[in-house]
Amino acid sequence: PGAWRAMPSEENSASKNWERYVGILVGQGRTIFGAAVLPIAPDQPTLRKSAILAQKGISMRVPEVTALVEAVMAGRVHQDYVQAAGHQYLITTVNESSFYGRCTSTATAAGIILLKMGPFLVLAVYTEPTCATEAIPYVHRSVDDLAAAMSMQPPGV
């Protein structure tokens, strides 16, 4: 009992909310230049129907997303290079629900932030002049604000 199933109107509303969220996260592109929200709940097929819930500033492809989500869920995201939005990243820091890495495929300094938030994975990318010490706290604050603003617990659980 209590399995969460979004109705078509709820899915449309949720999609607009995620698009608005990534829009706020990216903002004017001063700190984060691209972001995406990806479903990682294998036990909730309604969430897995779409590989990318929302994205802005980057263009993720389904094979990239699938490989990334599988690596995160299997606990091996730090064991190989991560492909995201056409760039290659090396995860250098692993925490319980977050991963940070640097871009290895561009001449400029850039990085990736992956945060697990309930049944979702928030991906954010930044490039110089922003550095990790500025981008990571910014994304964490944004995700904390989002979690406080909306219930991450599906109804009836």
C-alpha positions as CSV (number, residue, x, y, z in Angstrom):
1,P,0.0,0.0,0.0
2,G,1.0,3.6,-0.5
3,A,2.8,3.2,-3.8
4,W,3.0,6.6,-5.4
5,R,1.7,6.9,-8.9
6,A,1.5,10.3,-10.5
7,M,-1.6,11.1,-12.6
8,P,-1.0,12.7,-16.0
9,S,-1.9,16.1,-14.7
10,E,0.4,15.6,-11.7
11,E,3.2,14.5,-14.0
12,N,2.8,17.6,-16.1
13,S,2.7,19.8,-13.0
14,A,5.8,18.0,-11.5
15,S,7.6,18.5,-14.8
16,K,7.0,22.2,-14.7
17,N,8.2,22.3,-11.1
18,W,11.4,20.5,-12.0
19,E,12.0,22.9,-15.0
20,R,11.4,25.8,-12.7
21,Y,13.8,24.4,-10.1
22,V,16.7,23.8,-12.6
23,G,16.0,27.3,-14.0
24,I,16.4,28.8,-10.5
25,L,19.5,26.6,-9.8
26,V,21.2,27.8,-13.0
27,G,19.8,31.3,-12.6
28,Q,21.9,33.8,-14.6
29,G,24.7,31.2,-15.0
30,R,27.0,33.0,-12.6
31,T,27.7,30.0,-10.3
32,I,26.3,27.0,-12.1
33,F,26.1,27.0,-15.9
34,G,24.0,23.8,-16.3
35,A,21.9,21.5,-14.2
36,A,19.6,18.5,-14.6
37,V,17.3,16.4,-12.4
38,L,17.4,12.7,-13.0
39,P,15.1,10.0,-11.5
40,I,17.0,7.2,-9.6
41,A,14.2,5.3,-8.0
42,P,14.2,1.8,-9.6
43,D,11.2,0.7,-7.5
44,Q,9.0,3.6,-8.9
45,P,8.5,2.9,-12.6
46,T,6.5,6.1,-13.1
47,L,9.6,8.1,-12.2
48,R,11.9,5.9,-14.4
49,K,9.6,6.5,-17.5
50,S,11.6,9.6,-18.3
51,A,15.4,9.5,-18.0
52,I,15.7,13.3,-17.7
53,L,13.0,15.2,-15.6
54,A,14.5,18.6,-16.4
55,Q,17.7,20.2,-17.6
56,K,18.9,23.7,-18.4
57,G,22.2,25.0,-19.7
58,I,23.4,21.5,-20.7
59,S,22.2,18.9,-23.2
60,M,22.2,15.4,-21.6
61,R,21.6,12.4,-23.8
62,V,19.7,9.3,-22.6
63,P,22.7,7.0,-22.9
64,E,24.8,9.4,-20.8
65,V,22.1,9.6,-18.2
66,T,21.5,5.9,-18.1
67,A,25.2,5.1,-17.6
68,L,25.5,7.9,-15.0
69,V,22.5,6.8,-13.0
70,E,23.5,3.1,-13.1
71,A,27.0,4.0,-11.9
72,V,25.7,6.1,-9.0
73,M,23.2,3.4,-8.0
74,A,25.8,0.6,-8.2
75,G,28.3,2.7,-6.1
76,R,30.9,2.8,-8.8
77,V,30.6,6.4,-10.1
78,H,34.1,7.1,-8.8
79,Q,35.7,4.1,-10.5
80,D,35.7,5.4,-14.1
81,Y,35.2,8.6,-16.0
82,V,31.7,10.1,-16.0
83,Q,30.2,11.5,-19.2
84,A,27.8,14.4,-18.9
85,A,26.6,16.8,-21.5
86,G,29.4,15.9,-23.9
87,H,32.2,16.3,-21.4
88,Q,34.3,13.8,-19.4
89,Y,34.6,14.2,-15.6
90,L,36.7,12.3,-13.0
91,I,34.9,12.0,-9.6
92,T,37.5,13.0,-7.0
93,T,35.3,13.2,-3.9
94,V,32.7,10.7,-2.7
95,N,30.4,11.3,0.2
96,E,27.3,9.3,1.4
97,S,24.9,11.2,-0.9
98,S,27.1,13.5,-3.0
99,F,29.9,13.2,-5.5
100,Y,32.2,15.9,-6.9
101,G,34.5,15.8,-9.8
102,R,36.6,17.8,-12.3
103,C,36.3,18.0,-16.0
104,T,39.1,16.3,-17.9
105,S,38.0,17.1,-21.4
106,T,38.3,20.9,-21.5
107,A,41.3,23.3,-21.2
108,T,39.4,25.5,-18.7
109,A,38.8,24.5,-15.1
110,A,35.3,22.9,-14.7
111,G,33.6,20.5,-12.4
112,I,30.5,18.4,-11.7
113,I,28.4,18.0,-8.6
114,L,26.0,15.1,-8.1
115,L,23.6,15.1,-5.2
116,K,21.2,12.3,-4.3
117,M,17.9,13.8,-3.1
118,G,15.4,11.1,-2.3
119,P,14.4,9.4,-5.6
120,F,16.3,12.0,-7.6
121,L,19.8,12.8,-8.7
122,V,20.6,16.5,-9.1
123,L,23.5,17.1,-11.5
124,A,25.1,20.6,-11.7
125,V,28.1,21.7,-13.7
126,Y,30.3,24.8,-13.3
127,T,33.3,26.3,-15.1
128,E,35.8,29.0,-14.2
129,P,35.8,31.6,-12.8
130,T,33.6,29.6,-10.4
131,C,35.5,27.1,-8.3
132,A,34.4,24.1,-6.4
133,T,34.6,25.9,-3.0
134,E,31.9,28.3,-4.4
135,A,29.8,25.9,-6.5
136,I,29.4,23.0,-4.0
137,P,27.9,25.0,-1.1
138,Y,25.7,26.9,-3.6
139,V,24.2,23.6,-4.9
140,H,23.9,22.1,-1.4
141,R,22.0,25.2,-0.2
142,S,19.8,25.1,-3.3
143,V,19.0,21.4,-2.8
144,D,18.3,21.9,0.9
145,D,16.0,24.8,0.1
146,L,14.1,22.7,-2.4
147,A,13.8,19.8,0.0
148,A,12.4,22.1,2.6
149,A,10.0,23.6,0.1
150,M,8.6,20.4,-1.1
151,S,8.0,17.0,0.5
152,M,10.3,14.4,-1.0
153,Q,8.3,11.6,0.7
154,P,5.6,10.2,-1.7
155,P,2.0,10.4,-0.3
156,G,0.9,7.3,1.6
157,V,4.4,6.0,2.5
